[in-house]
Amino acid sequence: MKIGTKQLRNFKVLFLLAVAFTMMEAKQKSYKGYSIIRALPRNDQDIKYLADFRSTTTEYVFLQDGISRESVDILSPPIYNIFLKAKLSWAGIPHKVLMSNVQKIIDKAPTTEPGGTMGWTSYHRLQDIFDWMDELAAANTFVKIEIIGQSHEGRDLKVLKINTANSPVKFWIDGGIHAREWITPATVTYIINEMVNNYEANKDIVDAYQWHFLPVHNPDGYEYSHTNDRLWRKTRQNHNSPSGCIGADPNRNWDFHWMEPGASGNKCSEIYAGPSPFSEPCARLVADYILRLNQDKSLLAFVTIHSYSQLWMTPFGYNETYPENYADMERVGRKGMDALTASYGTVYQFGITSTTIYITSGSSSDWAYGVAKVPYVYALELRDTGELGFLLPEDQIIPTAKETWFGIKAAAKEILA
């Protein structure tokens, strides 16, 4: 059969589209056959063993921000699954398989192309979030945007400010410090939307503070998790690793008990603290902004939102020291946590970071309390408890964001009570 010119042209177009799609697919890291294995530590000895293992391994990825005393989830490539199980068995640590093919779960909530309409039934790309923030500022005189600097790859760190009543006190909320935690920018933007587009219903708490939001703390990593590696955690700065490993953990890079236990000097580690404190622009720029905000001691609260594990934590993470005003922080935090749980029945745990998820040094929350002297500092770990972890389905975005908003609102009111 003879093929006409038009048919040939259409065939070429389809062929080029297929090639482009294949190249895009090849660019994305595949987690086919990867397993998530949950270790169940029985005592402090098991916890220390897992913490030491995490600080030295380059083959496995420990998924939670710290070493939880209840369970520790470890991502394993197919070729290493048997060795991980053997290692845990040799140490006598009970374990079970949570997922046997991680890619299958990733495929259920694939990344989207930029240009979508902002909403909370899907996860959004960085540019869509930025465009939406700009639209809110253009449409509302009480909303302002401030670019506090650029990331290593030149992306903006974009803060949205809500000031409806010139309150003398301020409240900070950030998300997305770890790239793969997609639910956290979604939650922060949901809270912004409730304050701006449902202002009349929330007028009392919106008017009570000057609100400062950073939905995407680590924009380079966040974009990379959409385009190249869904489970990427760190920044994208090159620190000249002999093995070619890129980035540092921006939540181990803060200049307060930096590079102490709970962080790693291994450039390939997921908790690599960087070559020096504030080597990562996204950490340094936020720290400078927080110090400016709190020059007059008006910044009452600093909340950094992570996932996963369902935790509401206070400093300190670097050791088991309790903050001087822990009783007040516990009162406020538990008020928020109770309001969160009342929404959908989601159960959280409360405590200081070091005794809740083990030792973590150089974190933003420890720095906010220890250096910036913010009186109410919390690190939240959102849904779930590991069944889906960072791959939380899109139908859980609104429930997760809504319950977190109720929790934040209750805690913010309690601070002023």
C-alpha positions as CSV (number, residue, x, y, z in Angstrom):
1,M,0.0,0.0,0.0
2,K,1.3,3.4,-1.0
3,I,1.6,5.9,1.8
4,G,0.7,9.5,0.9
5,T,2.7,12.6,1.9
6,K,0.1,13.6,4.6
7,Q,0.1,10.1,6.1
8,L,3.9,10.1,6.2
9,R,4.0,13.5,7.9
10,N,1.4,12.3,10.5
11,F,3.5,9.2,11.1
12,K,6.6,11.3,11.6
13,V,4.8,13.5,14.1
14,L,3.5,10.5,16.0
15,F,7.0,8.9,16.0
16,L,8.7,12.0,17.3
17,L,6.0,12.3,20.1
18,A,6.6,8.7,21.0
19,V,10.4,9.2,21.1
20,A,9.9,12.3,23.3
21,F,7.6,10.5,25.6
22,T,10.1,7.6,25.9
23,M,12.9,10.0,26.7
24,M,10.9,11.7,29.3
25,E,10.0,8.3,30.9
26,A,13.7,7.3,30.8
27,K,14.6,10.5,32.6
28,Q,12.4,9.6,35.5
29,K,14.1,7.2,38.0
30,S,12.2,4.0,38.2
31,Y,11.4,2.3,41.5
32,K,10.2,-0.9,39.9
33,G,11.0,-3.7,42.3
34,Y,12.1,-1.4,45.1
35,S,10.8,-2.5,48.5
36,I,10.0,-0.5,51.7
37,I,10.9,-2.6,54.7
38,R,9.8,-1.6,58.1
39,A,12.1,-2.3,61.0
40,L,10.5,-2.5,64.4
41,P,13.1,-1.6,67.1
42,R,12.6,-3.2,70.5
43,N,14.9,-1.0,72.6
44,D,17.5,1.7,72.6
45,Q,20.1,-0.7,71.4
46,D,18.1,-1.4,68.2
47,I,17.5,2.4,67.7
48,K,21.2,3.1,68.0
49,Y,22.0,0.3,65.6
50,L,19.6,1.7,63.0
51,A,20.8,5.3,63.6
52,D,24.4,4.2,63.0
53,F,23.3,2.2,59.9
54,R,21.5,5.3,58.5
55,S,24.5,7.6,58.9
56,T,26.8,5.3,56.9
57,T,24.7,3.6,54.3
58,T,24.6,4.7,50.6
59,E,22.7,1.6,49.3
60,Y,19.5,2.2,51.3
61,V,17.3,5.2,52.0
62,F,15.8,5.7,55.4
63,L,12.5,7.4,54.7
64,Q,11.5,9.2,58.0
65,D,13.2,12.3,59.1
66,G,14.6,10.6,62.2
67,I,14.8,7.1,63.7
68,S,11.3,6.6,65.2
69,R,11.1,4.5,68.4
70,E,8.1,2.7,67.0
71,S,9.2,1.9,63.4
72,V,11.8,2.7,60.8
73,D,11.0,2.5,57.1
74,I,13.9,1.7,54.7
75,L,13.8,1.9,50.9
76,S,15.7,-0.9,49.3
77,P,16.7,-1.5,45.7
78,P,15.8,-4.9,44.3
79,I,19.3,-6.3,44.4
80,Y,19.8,-5.4,48.0
81,N,16.5,-6.6,49.5
82,I,17.8,-9.9,50.7
83,F,20.9,-8.3,52.2
84,L,18.8,-5.8,54.2
85,K,16.5,-8.5,55.6
86,A,19.6,-10.5,56.5
87,K,21.2,-7.5,58.2
88,L,18.1,-6.8,60.3
89,S,17.7,-10.5,61.1
90,W,21.4,-10.7,62.2
91,A,20.8,-7.8,64.6
92,G,17.6,-9.5,65.9
93,I,15.4,-6.6,64.8
94,P,11.9,-7.6,63.7
95,H,10.9,-6.3,60.3
96,K,8.2,-6.7,57.6
97,V,7.6,-5.6,54.0
98,L,5.4,-2.6,53.6
99,M,5.6,-2.3,49.8
100,S,7.1,-4.7,47.3
101,N,7.0,-2.5,44.2
102,V,7.2,1.2,45.0
103,Q,6.8,2.2,41.4
104,K,3.3,0.8,41.3
105,I,2.3,3.3,44.0
106,I,4.1,6.2,42.4
107,D,2.2,5.6,39.2
108,K,-1.1,6.1,41.0
109,A,-0.3,9.8,41.5
110,P,2.1,10.8,38.7
111,T,3.6,14.2,38.3
112,T,1.7,16.8,36.2
113,E,3.0,19.3,33.7
114,P,3.0,23.0,34.7
115,G,0.0,25.1,33.7
116,G,-2.7,23.5,35.7
117,T,-5.4,25.2,37.7
118,M,-4.6,25.5,41.4
119,G,-6.7,23.2,43.6
120,W,-6.3,20.5,46.2
121,T,-7.3,17.4,44.3
122,S,-3.9,16.9,42.8
123,Y,-0.3,17.8,43.5
124,H,1.1,20.9,41.7
125,R,4.3,21.9,40.1
126,L,6.4,24.8,41.5
127,Q,5.4,27.3,38.8
128,D,1.7,26.7,39.3
129,I,2.1,27.3,43.1
130,F,4.1,30.5,42.4
131,D,1.5,31.8,39.8
132,W,-1.3,31.2,42.2
133,M,0.5,33.1,45.0
134,D,1.0,36.0,42.6
135,E,-2.7,35.9,41.7
136,L,-3.7,36.1,45.3
137,A,-1.5,39.1,45.9
138,A,-2.9,40.8,42.8
139,A,-6.4,40.3,43.9
140,N,-6.1,41.1,47.6
141,T,-4.5,44.2,49.1
142,F,-3.7,42.4,52.4
143,V,-1.6,39.8,50.6
144,K,2.0,40.6,49.7
145,I,4.7,38.6,48.0
146,E,8.4,38.9,49.0
147,I,11.2,37.1,47.2
148,I,13.8,36.5,49.9
149,G,16.4,35.2,47.5
150,Q,17.2,32.5,45.1
151,S,18.1,28.8,45.4
152,H,21.3,27.3,44.2
153,E,19.8,26.7,40.7
154,G,18.3,30.2,40.7
155,R,14.7,29.5,41.7
156,D,12.9,32.0,43.9
157,L,12.2,31.5,47.6
158,K,8.8,33.1,47.6
159,V,7.2,34.1,50.8
160,L,3.5,35.1,51.0
161,K,2.4,37.5,53.7
162,I,-1.1,38.1,55.0
163,N,-1.6,41.2,57.1
164,T,-5.3,42.2,57.5
165,A,-5.2,44.1,60.8
166,N,-1.6,45.3,61.4
167,S,-1.3,42.8,64.3
168,P,1.8,43.4,66.4
169,V,2.6,39.7,66.4
170,K,3.7,37.3,63.7
171,F,3.4,33.6,62.8
172,W,5.6,31.6,60.4
173,I,4.7,28.4,58.5
174,D,6.8,26.6,55.9
175,G,6.6,23.4,54.0
176,G,8.6,21.5,51.4
177,I,12.0,21.6,53.1
178,H,12.4,18.0,51.9
179,A,11.6,17.6,48.2
180,R,9.6,14.4,48.2
181,E,7.1,15.5,50.9
182,W,4.6,16.7,48.4
183,I,1.7,16.9,50.9
184,T,3.4,19.7,52.7
185,P,3.3,22.4,50.0
186,A,-0.2,21.3,49.3
187,T,-1.1,21.7,53.0
188,V,0.5,25.1,53.3
189,T,-1.2,26.4,50.2
190,Y,-4.5,25.1,51.5
191,I,-4.1,27.0,54.7
192,I,-3.3,30.2,52.8
193,N,-6.4,29.6,50.7
194,E,-8.6,29.3,53.8
195,M,-7.2,32.5,55.2
196,V,-7.6,34.5,52.0
197,N,-10.6,33.1,50.1
198,N,-12.5,32.2,53.3
199,Y,-11.4,35.3,55.2
200,E,-14.8,36.1,56.7
201,A,-15.2,32.7,58.2
202,N,-11.7,32.8,59.7
203,K,-11.4,36.6,60.4
204,D,-10.6,36.3,64.1
205,I,-7.5,34.2,63.7
206,V,-6.3,35.8,60.4
207,D,-6.5,39.3,62.1
208,A,-4.7,38.0,65.2
209,Y,-1.3,37.8,63.5
210,Q,0.8,38.9,60.6
211,W,1.2,35.6,58.8
212,H,4.3,34.6,56.8
213,F,4.2,31.5,54.6
214,L,6.9,29.7,52.6
215,P,5.1,26.9,50.8
216,V,8.2,25.5,49.1
217,H,11.3,25.8,51.2
218,N,13.5,23.7,48.8
219,P,12.4,24.6,45.3
220,D,15.3,22.9,43.4
221,G,14.6,19.6,45.1
222,Y,10.9,19.9,44.8
223,E,11.1,20.4,41.0
224,Y,13.6,17.6,40.7
225,S,11.2,15.2,42.6
226,H,8.7,16.0,39.8
227,T,11.0,15.7,36.8
228,N,13.6,13.1,37.8
229,D,13.2,11.3,41.0
230,R,10.0,11.1,43.0
231,L,11.7,10.2,46.2
232,W,14.4,12.9,46.1
233,R,14.9,14.5,49.5
234,K,17.9,16.9,49.5
235,T,18.9,20.1,47.8
236,R,20.6,20.1,44.3
237,Q,23.9,21.7,45.1
238,N,27.1,20.0,44.0
239,H,29.5,19.5,46.9
240,N,32.1,17.6,44.9
241,S,31.3,14.1,46.0
242,P,33.8,11.6,44.5
243,S,30.8,9.4,43.9
244,G,28.9,12.1,42.1
245,C,26.3,12.4,44.9
246,I,24.4,15.7,44.9
247,G,22.8,17.9,47.5
248,A,22.6,18.2,51.3
249,D,19.8,17.8,53.7
250,P,18.5,21.3,54.3
251,N,17.1,20.3,57.7
252,R,20.5,19.3,58.9
253,N,22.2,22.5,57.6
254,W,21.2,25.1,60.2
255,D,23.9,26.7,62.4
256,F,22.8,25.3,65.8
257,H,24.5,22.1,66.9
258,W,25.4,21.5,63.3
259,M,27.1,18.1,62.4
260,E,26.4,16.5,65.7
261,P,24.7,13.1,66.2
262,G,21.7,12.7,63.9
263,A,23.5,14.2,60.9
264,S,26.1,12.8,58.5
265,G,29.3,14.0,56.9
266,N,28.9,11.4,54.1
267,K,28.0,13.3,51.0
268,C,25.9,10.4,49.7
269,S,23.9,10.2,52.8
270,E,20.3,11.3,52.9
271,I,21.1,13.3,56.1
272,Y,24.4,14.9,54.8
273,A,24.6,18.2,56.7
274,G,26.5,20.0,54.0
275,P,30.2,21.1,54.1
276,S,29.4,23.9,56.5
277,P,26.4,25.5,58.4
278,F,24.1,27.3,56.0
279,S,26.0,26.1,52.9
280,E,22.5,25.6,51.3
281,P,21.0,28.9,50.2
282,C,17.5,27.8,51.0
283,A,18.5,27.4,54.7
284,R,20.6,30.5,55.0
285,L,18.0,32.8,53.3
286,V,15.2,31.6,55.5
287,A,17.3,32.0,58.6
288,D,18.2,35.6,57.7
289,Y,14.5,36.3,57.0
290,I,13.4,34.9,60.4
291,L,16.0,36.9,62.2
292,R,14.7,40.1,60.5
293,L,11.1,39.2,61.4
294,N,12.0,38.7,65.0
295,Q,14.2,41.7,65.6
296,D,11.5,43.2,67.9
297,K,10.7,39.8,69.4
298,S,7.2,39.8,67.7
299,L,7.5,36.4,66.0
300,L,5.5,34.2,68.4
301,A,5.4,31.0,66.4
302,F,7.5,29.0,63.9
303,V,5.9,25.9,62.4
304,T,7.7,23.7,59.9
305,I,5.6,21.1,58.2
306,H,7.0,17.7,57.1
307,S,5.7,14.2,56.3
308,Y,5.2,11.5,57.4
309,S,4.5,9.8,60.8
310,Q,1.7,11.9,62.4
311,L,3.8,13.7,65.0
312,W,3.6,17.1,66.6
313,M,7.0,17.9,68.0
314,T,8.9,20.6,69.9
315,P,12.6,21.2,70.2
316,F,15.1,19.9,71.0
317,G,16.3,17.4,68.5
318,Y,20.1,17.5,69.1
319,N,19.7,16.0,72.6
320,E,17.1,15.3,75.2
321,T,17.0,18.8,76.7
322,Y,13.5,20.2,77.1
323,P,12.8,23.9,76.2
324,E,12.5,26.2,79.1
325,N,8.9,26.9,78.3
326,Y,8.0,23.4,77.4
327,A,4.9,23.4,79.6
328,D,3.5,26.3,77.6
329,M,4.6,24.7,74.3
330,E,3.0,21.4,75.3
331,R,-0.3,23.2,76.3
332,V,-0.5,25.0,73.0
333,G,0.7,22.0,70.9
334,R,-1.8,19.6,72.5
335,K,-4.6,22.0,71.9
336,G,-3.7,22.1,68.2
337,M,-3.2,18.3,68.1
338,D,-6.6,17.7,69.7
339,A,-8.3,19.9,67.2
340,L,-6.5,18.1,64.4
341,T,-7.6,14.7,65.7
342,A,-11.2,15.9,66.2
343,S,-11.5,16.5,62.4
344,Y,-11.1,13.0,61.0
345,G,-9.9,11.0,64.0
346,T,-6.2,11.1,62.9
347,V,-4.1,10.2,65.9
348,Y,-0.8,12.1,66.4
349,Q,1.9,11.7,69.0
350,F,3.3,14.7,70.9
351,G,6.8,15.2,72.4
352,I,10.3,16.7,72.0
353,T,12.0,15.7,68.8
354,S,14.8,13.8,70.3
355,T,12.6,11.4,72.3
356,T,10.0,11.1,69.6
357,I,12.1,10.4,66.5
358,Y,15.6,10.1,68.1
359,I,18.5,12.6,67.7
360,T,18.4,15.1,64.8
361,S,21.0,17.9,64.8
362,G,21.2,21.1,62.8
363,S,17.4,21.3,62.2
364,S,15.4,24.4,61.5
365,S,13.2,24.0,64.5
366,D,16.1,23.7,66.9
367,W,17.6,26.8,65.4
368,A,14.4,28.8,65.5
369,Y,14.1,28.2,69.3
370,G,17.8,28.1,70.2
371,V,19.1,31.0,68.0
372,A,16.1,33.1,66.8
373,K,14.4,32.8,70.2
374,V,10.9,32.1,68.8
375,P,8.9,31.1,71.9
376,Y,6.5,28.5,70.2
377,V,8.3,26.2,67.8
378,Y,6.8,23.0,66.3
379,A,7.8,20.5,63.6
380,L,4.7,18.6,62.3
381,E,4.9,15.3,60.5
382,L,1.7,14.8,58.6
383,R,-0.1,11.7,57.4
384,D,0.3,8.8,57.3
385,T,2.2,6.4,59.5
386,G,4.0,4.7,56.6
387,E,1.5,2.6,54.7
388,L,1.9,5.0,51.8
389,G,4.3,7.6,53.3
390,F,5.5,10.2,50.8
391,L,3.2,8.7,48.2
392,L,0.0,9.9,49.9
393,P,-2.8,9.6,47.3
394,E,-4.4,12.8,45.9
395,D,-7.7,12.0,47.6
396,Q,-6.0,12.4,51.0
397,I,-4.7,16.0,50.2
398,I,-7.9,17.8,51.4
399,P,-8.5,15.7,54.6
400,T,-4.8,16.1,55.5
401,A,-4.7,19.8,54.8
402,K,-8.0,20.5,56.5
403,E,-7.2,18.7,59.7
404,T,-3.8,20.4,59.8
405,W,-5.4,23.8,59.3
406,F,-7.8,23.1,62.2
407,G,-4.8,22.2,64.3
408,I,-2.8,25.3,63.4
409,K,-5.8,27.5,64.0
410,A,-6.5,26.1,67.5
411,A,-2.8,26.4,68.4
412,A,-2.6,29.9,67.2
413,K,-5.6,30.9,69.3
414,E,-4.2,29.2,72.4
415,I,-0.9,31.1,72.1
416,L,-2.9,34.3,72.6
417,A,-5.2,32.9,75.3
